[in-house]
Amino acid sequence: MAAVAAAAGWWQTASTPVALNTGKVADSIQASILSQRHLHAAVSCPDNVIQKAGVVFECTATVGGHRFAVYVTQTDGDGHVVFVVA
C-alpha cells in the first residue's frame, strides 16, 4: 500500500512554500526609521519572497529624495526579520 501511495504522490515530504508578508516588513522598516531617526521614509520590498529562515532580500527606503538599500534577513520560518540600512 505504501508503494501505491508514494507513486500516487500522496506522501510528500516538502510542504508548499509560504510567501513572506513583505508589506508588513516594509511597514516595520518605516516605523523603525521614524522612531529611531525621526525621518519619514517610503519603503518598498519585493513581492514573492519565501518565508524561510536565512533568506536575505533587499528593500529600498526613500528619504528626502535619497534612496537607501535595506538588507533584510529572515531569522526564522515564522516571518521574523532583522534589517540593516546601508
C-alpha positions as CSV (number, residue, x, y, z in Angstrom):
1,M,0.0,0.0,0.0
2,A,2.8,2.4,0.8
3,A,4.3,1.9,-2.7
4,V,1.0,2.9,-4.2
5,A,0.6,5.9,-2.0
6,A,4.1,7.1,-2.8
7,A,3.7,6.6,-6.5
8,A,0.4,8.5,-6.5
9,G,2.1,11.4,-4.7
10,W,0.0,11.1,-1.5
11,W,3.1,11.3,0.7
12,Q,5.0,14.5,0.3
13,T,7.9,15.4,2.4
14,A,8.1,19.0,1.3
15,S,5.4,21.5,2.2
16,T,4.2,24.3,0.0
17,P,6.3,27.4,0.4
18,V,4.7,30.3,2.2
19,A,5.2,33.9,0.9
20,L,6.5,36.4,3.5
21,N,4.3,39.4,4.0
22,T,6.8,41.9,2.7
23,G,4.2,44.7,3.0
24,K,4.3,44.2,6.8
25,V,8.1,44.2,6.6
26,A,8.1,47.5,4.7
27,D,5.7,49.0,7.3
28,S,8.0,47.8,10.2
29,I,11.1,49.3,8.5
30,Q,9.2,52.7,8.0
31,A,8.2,52.7,11.7
32,S,11.7,51.9,12.8
33,I,13.3,54.7,10.7
34,L,10.7,57.1,12.1
35,S,11.2,56.1,15.7
36,Q,15.0,55.9,15.6
37,R,15.9,58.7,13.2
38,H,12.7,60.8,13.2
39,L,12.6,60.7,9.4
40,H,9.6,59.8,7.2
41,A,10.6,57.1,4.7
42,A,8.8,55.4,1.9
43,V,9.9,51.7,1.9
44,S,9.3,49.2,-0.8
45,C,10.2,45.5,-0.7
46,P,9.9,42.8,-3.4
47,D,6.9,40.5,-3.6
48,N,7.0,36.7,-3.6
49,V,9.8,36.3,-1.0
50,I,9.6,32.8,0.5
51,Q,9.2,32.8,4.3
52,K,12.2,30.7,5.4
53,A,15.0,31.2,8.0
54,G,18.1,32.6,6.4
55,V,16.5,34.1,3.3
56,V,18.1,37.5,2.6
57,F,16.5,40.1,0.4
58,E,16.8,43.9,-0.3
59,C,14.2,46.6,0.2
60,T,14.5,50.3,-0.7
61,A,13.9,53.2,1.6
62,T,13.5,56.7,0.2
63,V,14.0,59.6,2.5
64,G,14.0,63.2,1.2
65,G,14.6,62.0,-2.4
66,H,17.5,59.8,-1.5
67,R,17.3,56.1,-1.9
68,F,18.9,53.7,0.6
69,A,19.3,49.9,0.4
70,V,17.8,48.0,3.3
71,Y,19.2,44.4,3.7
72,V,16.6,42.1,5.4
73,T,17.4,38.7,6.8
74,Q,14.7,36.3,8.0
75,T,15.7,34.9,11.4
76,D,13.2,32.1,11.4
77,G,10.4,30.5,9.4
78,D,7.7,32.5,11.2
79,G,8.3,35.8,9.4
80,H,10.6,37.4,11.9
81,V,13.3,39.6,10.3
82,V,16.2,41.9,11.1
83,F,17.4,44.6,8.8
84,V,20.3,47.0,8.2
85,V,20.0,50.3,6.3
86,A,23.1,50.7,4.1
